[in-house]
C-alpha cells in the first residue's frame, strides 16, 4: 500500500517537469531548479551530527554523552511537522528530505535499560538488523520522573500541526515555550519538590525570568559542567554541586551575578578571585583565592591580579566552594557572561543559569557571542574593562546582572537577533498562510486532506497517565488558541502486550503518528524469552510500516541505568 503523500509528491514532480520544459529559464535559475528537482528525487535519510555520534553506542561508554528525552521528542516533532517549521537545526541529527516522511511510529518499552540491551542484543537478531543508529538516553526512570509527562509536554498529534505553528512559529519555540524546566533539570540535578522555604524577591519582570534559563541540553552544548554519566562524569570527577539539593526554580527565584578571575599555574588555569552580587547590585561575597599550584602567569592584563594581592591570601578553592554552598539558596539563578568558564574555575555545577552571551546576540547566530564590554556599551551605555589594570570581577558581575534586568524589563526578543529572526519567521509564515492558501495546502496537505488523528495504545497500567496529561495539554492548547474544539489524541487500552503490538502494527497505515507504550515486567528466569519476544514485536511493526516511515524505539531505562533510543527510516 502506498501512502497518499507519495502520490501527491509524484504529481508535483510531473508538474515541475512540465514547467521546466516549457520555460526559457537559463543559467543559475535553471541550475537551482535542477537542484530542487534532484532533491525531490532523493529519499529521506537520517544521520548523526557530532552530538548524536557522542551519544551513539558505537562510542565507548567512557566517552559517551547521553541524549535527553527532549532530543527524541524533537525528532518525533520534526518528522511530523517538517523542515519548514524549524527556525534552527537539530543539535544531534540531520533529517534529509523529511517532507517525504509520511508516517511516524514510536514504541516505548519501560523498565528496559542499556544494560539489558548490551546483555541481550545478540538475542534480538531482527532489531540489530533493522537499526544502525542507536543512542544512550538519560531517561526519567533514573531520577524518578515520568516518561509520559516528558513526552507530552508538546502535543504530538498531527492535527495540532497548524495550531503549533500559529501559536509559536516553529518547533523550537514550541519546545522552549512549553517545556517544564524543572522536569528537564531533574534529569541531571537533585531537585526536590520541597518549596516550604520561600525567598522574598520583588519581581517587576515583563516576562518570567525562568524563560532565560538555559535548558538541560543547552548546558551540555555550551560546555557547562553537568553531572552526566560517561565522558562528562569522568571529566568532572573532582567537581561538586553548589547545593546538595535544589528546589524548583520560579519566576520569583533570586538572581545572583557571578564572575571569577583566573591565573595560569603549572597545572593550568586556576581561580584567583570570585565576586557575587545580588539584585540590588550589592556585593554579598568577595574573595581572593590562593591557587594550589605554582603560578606561572598572573594574567594581570586580564584579571587585574598581581603577586602582591595574593601574598597574604590563605583561602583556597575548597574554602570558596564551602562558602558558596552556604550562601546560595536552593533555587538561586546564577547570572554571568560565559558563566561556564567561571563554574569550571570554581569546579562547581549549578542547574539554573542565565548567560548574557546567549540571551544577547547581534548576528542571529548563537555561536558568535558578543563580548561583555560591547554589550555594556551598546545597551547600558557603560564603559567597562577600561585601562590596563585588568578586569574587575565585581564590575563584570554587576554588568551581567544589569543586562539581564534590562532585558526582563523589555521583552524576550530585546537585544537578541536570534529571537528577532524567529519572530520574523513566524510573522512571515502567518502572512503567507493567511494570504496564499495554496502555500498552506502544500505544507499541510497530508493533514488537511486526510484529517488523521494520532493513536496512543497501551495497557491500563500506562494509558491512564496519558489520559491525564494529554487532557491537560489539550485544554491548555484550546484556551491559548481560543479554539472551540480540539481533535483529541485517540487512546486505546488493551488487556495484554501482544494485543497492543497487534493494534499498533495494524494502525500505522491509518495514523500519521502511532505510539505504543508498554511496561515490561522482566523475570530473571525468563529474560531470554522476554527479549526474543520483544525482538519479534519490533520486527512485526517494522514489516507493517509504509515506505517513508520513521520508526523510533525507546527503552525507558531503570532507576539505576539509562535507556536506549533507536531510529530508522523505512525506505521500501
C-alpha positions in Angstrom: 0.0 0.0 0.0 1.4 3.4 -1.0 0.9 6.4 1.3 -1.1 9.4 0.0 1.8 11.8 0.5 4.0 9.9 -2.0 1.2 10.1 -4.6 1.0 13.8 -4.1 4.7 14.2 -4.5 4.7 12.3 -7.8 2.0 14.7 -9.1 4.1 17.7 -8.0 7.2 16.2 -9.8 5.2 15.8 -13.0 4.1 19.4 -12.8 7.6 20.5 -12.2 8.9 18.7 -15.2 6.2 20.3 -17.4 7.0 23.8 -16.1 10.8 23.3 -16.7 10.3 22.0 -20.2 8.1 24.9 -21.3 10.2 27.7 -19.6 13.0 29.6 -21.1 14.9 29.8 -17.8 18.6 29.6 -18.2 21.8 29.9 -16.2 21.7 30.0 -12.4 17.9 29.8 -12.2 17.9 26.6 -14.3 20.6 25.1 -12.1 18.6 25.9 -9.0 15.5 24.3 -10.4 17.6 21.3 -11.5 19.0 21.0 -7.9 15.5 21.2 -6.5 14.4 18.5 -8.8 17.3 16.3 -7.8 16.5 16.8 -4.1 12.9 15.8 -4.7 14.1 12.5 -6.2 16.4 11.8 -3.2 14.9 9.6 -0.5 14.5 10.9 3.1 17.5 10.0 5.3 18.6 10.2 8.9 22.2 10.6 10.1 24.0 11.8 13.2 25.7 15.1 13.9 28.6 15.2 16.4 26.3 15.2 19.4 24.5 12.2 18.1 27.7 10.4 17.5 28.8 11.2 21.0 25.6 9.5 22.3 25.9 6.6 20.0 26.5 3.1 21.4 29.3 2.9 18.8 31.1 5.4 21.1 32.8 3.8 24.2 30.8 4.3 27.4 33.7 6.3 28.9 33.5 8.9 26.1 29.7 8.8 25.6 27.4 11.8 26.4 23.8 10.6 26.6 20.9 12.5 24.9 17.9 13.6 26.9 14.3 12.7 26.2 13.6 16.1 24.7 16.1 15.3 22.0 13.9 12.3 21.0 10.8 14.4 21.3 12.3 16.9 18.9 12.9 14.2 16.3 9.3 13.0 16.6 8.0 16.5 16.1 10.4 17.2 13.2 9.2 14.1 11.4 5.6 15.3 11.9 6.0 19.0 11.2 8.7 19.1 8.6 11.7 21.4 7.9 9.5 24.4 7.2 8.8 24.6 10.9 12.4 24.7 12.0 13.9 28.1 12.9 17.2 26.3 13.7 18.5 22.8 13.0 18.6 19.9 15.4 21.6 19.7 17.6 22.2 15.9 17.2 20.9 14.7 13.9 20.2 15.6 10.3 16.9 14.6 8.7 17.2 14.9 4.9 14.1 15.4 2.8 11.9 15.0 5.8 8.9 16.2 3.9 8.8 12.7 2.3 8.2 11.1 5.7 4.6 10.1 5.6 4.2 8.4 8.9 5.9 8.2 12.3 5.7 5.2 14.7 7.1 5.1 18.2 7.4 2.0 20.5 8.2 2.7 24.2 9.2 -0.2 26.4 9.7 0.8 30.1 11.9 -0.9 32.6 14.4 -1.9 30.0 17.9 -0.3 30.2 21.1 0.0 28.3 22.5 -2.8 30.4 19.7 -5.1 29.2 20.4 -4.2 25.6 24.1 -4.9 26.0 23.3 -8.2 27.7 20.6 -9.5 25.3 21.2 -7.7 22.0 22.5 -11.0 20.5 19.1 -12.4 21.1 17.5 -9.6 19.2 18.6 -10.5 15.7 15.8 -8.6 13.9 16.3 -5.5 15.9 20.0 -5.4 15.3 19.4 -5.9 11.6 16.8 -3.1 11.4 18.6 -0.4 13.4 22.1 1.0 12.8 21.6 4.2 14.8 21.3 3.5 18.5 21.9 6.1 21.2 22.0 6.2 25.0 19.3 8.3 26.6 19.1 9.8 30.0 15.6 8.6 30.8 13.3 9.8 33.6 13.4 6.4 35.5 16.9 7.4 36.7 15.6 10.4 38.5 12.1 9.0 39.3 10.5 11.2 36.7 7.6 10.4 34.3 8.4 9.4 30.8 4.8 10.0 29.8 4.9 13.5 31.2 8.0 14.5 29.3 6.8 13.1 26.0 3.5 15.1 26.1 4.9 18.5 27.1 4.3 19.4 23.4 1.3 17.7 21.7 2.4 15.2 19.2 -0.8 15.0 17.3 -0.5 15.6 13.6 -3.8 17.6 13.6 -2.2 20.1 16.0 0.5 20.9 13.4 -1.1 24.2 12.2 -2.0 25.3 15.7 1.5 24.8 17.0 2.9 26.9 14.2 0.3 29.6 14.6 1.0 29.8 18.3 4.8 29.5 18.4 6.2 29.9 14.9 8.3 26.8 14.9 9.1 23.5 16.7 12.0 25.2 18.5 9.8 27.9 20.0 7.1 25.4 20.9 9.6 23.2 22.8 11.0 26.3 24.6 7.7 27.8 25.5 6.0 24.6 26.6 8.9 23.0 28.3 8.9 22.3 32.0 12.3 23.4 33.1 12.3 21.6 36.4 11.4 18.3 34.8 14.3 18.6 32.3 16.8 19.6 35.0 15.8 16.7 37.2 17.5 14.6 34.5 20.8 15.8 35.9 20.4 17.6 39.3 18.9 16.5 42.6 15.8 18.7 42.5 13.1 18.1 45.2 9.6 19.3 45.3 10.1 20.9 48.7 9.2 24.6 48.4 8.5 25.3 52.0 11.3 27.8 52.3 10.4 31.0 50.5 12.6 33.8 49.4 11.4 37.4 49.1 12.3 38.6 45.6 10.3 41.6 44.4 9.7 40.9 40.8 8.8 43.6 38.2 9.8 41.5 35.2 7.7 41.8 32.0 8.1 38.1 31.3 9.2 35.3 33.6 13.0 35.2 34.2 12.8 31.4 34.0 12.4 31.8 30.2 16.0 33.0 30.1 17.4 30.0 32.0 19.5 27.5 29.9 17.8 24.2 29.2 19.4 20.9 30.1 20.7 20.2 26.6 22.0 23.8 26.3 24.1 23.3 29.4 25.7 20.3 27.7 26.1 22.1 24.4 27.6 25.2 25.9 30.2 23.2 27.9 28.7 23.8 31.3 29.8 21.3 33.9 26.9 18.9 34.5 26.7 15.6 36.4 26.0 13.2 33.5 27.4 9.7 33.2 30.1 8.7 30.8 32.6 11.1 29.4 31.3 14.1 31.4 31.3 12.2 34.7 35.0 11.4 34.2 35.8 14.9 33.2 34.1 16.5 36.2 35.0 13.8 38.8 36.5 16.4 41.1 33.7 19.0 40.7 31.0 19.5 43.3 27.4 20.7 43.2 26.5 24.2 44.5 23.9 22.5 46.8 23.2 19.0 48.0 19.6 19.5 46.9 17.7 22.2 44.9 14.1 23.2 44.7 12.1 24.1 41.6 13.1 27.5 40.1 10.3 30.0 39.9 9.6 33.5 38.4 10.4 34.9 41.8 13.6 33.0 42.4 16.5 35.3 43.2 19.3 36.1 40.7 22.9 36.5 41.6 25.6 37.9 39.4 28.9 35.9 39.5 32.3 36.5 38.0 35.7 35.0 38.5 39.3 35.9 37.6 41.9 33.2 36.9 45.6 32.9 36.5 47.9 30.3 34.9 49.7 27.7 37.0 51.9 24.8 36.2 48.7 22.7 36.3 46.7 25.0 34.0 44.1 27.7 34.7 43.2 28.2 38.4 40.9 30.5 40.4 42.3 33.7 42.0 39.2 35.9 42.7 35.5 35.4 42.9 32.7 38.0 43.3 28.9 37.6 43.8 26.4 40.4 43.8 22.6 40.4 44.5 19.8 42.0 42.5 20.4 45.3 44.3 23.9 45.3 42.9 25.4 44.8 46.3 28.5 42.7 46.8 27.5 39.8 49.0 30.6 37.7 48.5 34.1 38.8 47.6 37.3 36.8 48.0 40.8 36.4 46.6 41.9 32.8 46.2 45.3 31.2 46.5 45.9 28.5 43.8 47.1 25.1 44.9 49.8 25.1 42.3 52.7 27.4 41.4 51.6 30.5 39.4 53.4 30.9 36.1 51.3 33.9 34.8 49.1 36.2 36.9 47.4 37.3 33.6 47.3 40.8 35.2 46.2 42.4 31.9 43.0 40.4 32.0 42.5 39.5 35.7 43.9 42.5 37.5 45.6 40.0 39.9 49.2 40.7 40.9 51.6 38.8 43.1 51.2 41.4 45.9 47.5 40.9 46.0 47.8 37.2 46.7 50.8 37.4 49.1 48.7 37.2 52.3 45.8 35.2 50.9 45.2 31.8 52.7 41.8 31.0 51.3 41.8 28.0 48.9 39.3 26.7 46.3 37.8 24.3 48.8 37.1 27.2 51.2 35.4 29.2 48.5 33.2 26.2 47.4 32.1 25.8 51.0 31.2 29.5 51.3 29.2 29.5 48.1 27.3 26.4 49.1 26.3 28.0 52.3 25.5 31.3 50.7 23.2 30.3 47.7 19.6 29.4 48.2 18.4 26.2 46.6 16.6 28.0 43.8 19.3 30.5 43.0 19.7 31.7 39.4 23.3 32.4 38.6 23.9 35.2 36.0 27.1 35.9 34.1 28.9 36.3 30.8 30.0 32.9 29.5 29.5 31.6 33.0 30.6 28.1 32.1 34.2 29.4 32.3 33.6 30.7 35.9 32.0 27.4 37.0 34.9 25.5 35.6 37.3 27.7 37.6 35.2 27.1 40.7 34.9 23.4 39.9 31.2 23.6 40.7 27.9 22.6 39.0 24.7 24.5 39.2 21.3 23.9 37.4 19.9 27.4 36.9 22.0 29.6 34.6 21.3 32.8 32.7 24.2 33.5 30.3 24.4 37.1 28.9 26.5 35.9 25.9 23.5 33.8 24.8 20.5 36.0 25.6 22.0 38.9 23.7 23.1 38.5 20.2 23.9 40.8 17.2 24.4 38.3 14.4 21.5 35.9 14.6 24.0 33.0 15.2 24.3 31.6 18.7 27.9 30.5 18.0 29.0 34.1 17.5 28.9 35.5 21.0 29.3 39.2 21.9 31.8 40.5 24.5 30.5 41.8 27.8 32.3 45.2 27.1 30.4 45.5 23.8 27.1 44.7 25.4 27.6 47.1 28.3 28.4 50.0 25.8 25.5 49.1 23.4 22.7 48.5 25.9 23.8 50.2 29.2 25.9 53.0 27.8 28.6 51.9 30.2 32.4 51.8 29.6 33.8 48.8 31.5 37.1 47.0 31.5 39.0 50.2 30.7 42.6 50.9 31.4 45.4 48.4 31.6 44.9 47.1 35.1 42.7 44.2 34.1 39.0 43.3 34.7 37.2 43.8 38.0 35.0 40.7 38.8 32.6 42.9 40.8 32.1 45.3 37.9 31.6 42.4 35.4 29.1 40.6 37.7 27.1 43.7 38.2 27.1 44.5 34.5 25.8 41.0 33.6 23.1 41.3 36.2 22.1 44.8 34.8 21.9 43.4 31.3 19.5 40.6 32.4 17.4 43.1 34.4 17.2 45.4 31.3 16.0 42.5 29.1 13.4 41.4 31.7 12.0 45.0 31.6 11.7 44.9 27.8 10.9 41.6 26.1 12.4 38.2 25.4 13.3 39.4 21.9 15.1 42.5 23.1 18.8 42.6 22.1 18.6 39.1 20.6 18.8 38.8 16.8 18.2 35.0 17.1 14.8 35.6 18.7 14.0 38.5 16.4 14.7 36.3 13.4 12.4 33.7 14.8 9.7 36.3 15.3 10.1 37.4 11.7 10.0 33.8 10.6 6.7 33.3 12.5 5.2 36.6 11.1 6.2 35.7 7.5 4.8 32.3 7.8 1.5 33.6 9.1 1.4 36.2 6.4 1.8 33.5 3.7 -0.7 31.2 5.2 -3.3 33.8 5.5 -2.9 35.3 2.0 -1.7 32.4 0.0 -4.0 29.3 0.6 -2.1 27.1 -1.9 1.1 27.5 0.2 -0.8 26.4 3.3 -2.1 23.4 1.3 1.3 22.4 0.1 2.6 22.4 3.7 -0.4 20.7 5.3 -1.9 18.6 2.5 -1.5 15.3 4.3 -3.1 16.7 7.4 -5.9 18.7 5.8 -6.8 16.1 3.2 -6.6 13.1 5.5 -7.6 14.6 8.9 -6.0 11.6 10.7 -5.7 11.7 14.4 -2.8 10.3 16.4 -3.0 7.0 18.3 -1.6 6.0 21.7 -2.1 2.4 22.6 -1.1 0.5 25.8 -2.4 -1.5 28.7 -4.3 0.0 31.6 -1.1 0.5 33.7 0.0 3.3 31.3 -2.8 4.8 29.3 -4.3 6.4 32.4 -1.2 8.6 32.7 -1.6 9.6 29.0 -5.2 10.5 29.5 -4.4 12.8 32.4 -1.5 14.6 30.7 -3.0 14.8 27.3 -6.3 16.1 28.6 -4.4 18.9 30.4 -2.3 19.6 27.4 -5.4 19.8 25.1 -7.2 22.0 27.5 -4.2 24.3 27.6 -3.9 24.5 23.9 -7.6 25.1 23.5 -7.5 28.0 25.9 -4.4 29.5 24.5 -5.6 29.4 20.9 -9.2 30.1 21.8 -10.4 27.1 19.8 -13.9 25.8 20.2 -12.9 22.2 19.6 -9.7 20.3 19.6 -9.3 16.9 18.0 -8.0 14.6 20.8 -5.4 12.0 20.5 -7.1 8.6 20.4 -6.2 6.4 23.4 -6.7 2.7 23.3 -6.4 0.5 26.3 -5.9 -3.3 25.8 -5.5 -6.3 28.0 -2.1 -7.5 27.1 1.1 -6.6 25.3 0.6 -8.8 22.3 -2.8 -7.1 21.6 -1.0 -3.7 21.9 1.6 -4.7 19.3 -1.1 -6.2 17.0 -3.2 -3.0 17.1 -0.1 -0.7 16.7 1.2 -2.6 13.7 -2.3 -2.5 12.1 -2.7 1.2 12.8 0.4 2.5 11.2 -1.4 2.7 7.9 -4.2 4.8 9.4 -2.5 7.4 11.6 0.2 9.9 10.9 1.6 9.3 14.4 1.1 6.0 16.2 2.7 5.2 19.6 2.7 2.0 21.6 3.8 2.1 25.3 4.3 -0.9 27.4 5.7 -1.6 30.9 7.9 -4.7 30.7 8.0 -6.9 33.9 11.2 -8.8 33.4 11.8 -12.0 35.2 15.4 -13.2 35.6 14.4 -16.7 34.8 12.6 -15.8 31.6 14.6 -12.8 30.4 16.0 -14.6 27.3 12.4 -15.3 26.1 11.3 -11.8 27.0 13.9 -10.3 24.7 13.2 -12.8 21.9 9.6 -11.8 22.1 10.4 -8.1 22.1 12.5 -8.7 19.0 9.5 -10.3 17.3 7.3 -7.3 18.3 9.8 -4.8 16.7 10.0 -6.9 13.6 6.2 -7.2 13.2 5.8 -3.4 13.5 8.7 -2.8 11.1 7.3 -5.2 8.5 3.9 -3.4 8.6 5.3 0.1 8.2 4.7 2.0 4.9 7.6 3.2 2.8 9.0 6.5 4.0 8.0 5.9 7.6 10.1 6.8 10.6 10.3 4.1 13.3 11.6 5.0 16.8 12.1 2.5 19.6 12.7 3.7 23.2 13.9 1.6 26.1 12.8 3.6 29.1 15.7 2.7 31.4 15.6 1.8 35.1 16.1 3.6 38.4 19.8 2.7 38.1 20.6 2.7 34.4 19.9 4.8 31.4 17.8 3.9 28.4 18.3 3.4 24.7 16.9 5.1 21.6 16.8 3.5 18.1 15.7 5.2 15.0 15.4 4.2 11.3 13.5 5.4 8.2 12.0 2.6 6.2 12.6 3.4 2.5 11.0 0.3 0.9 
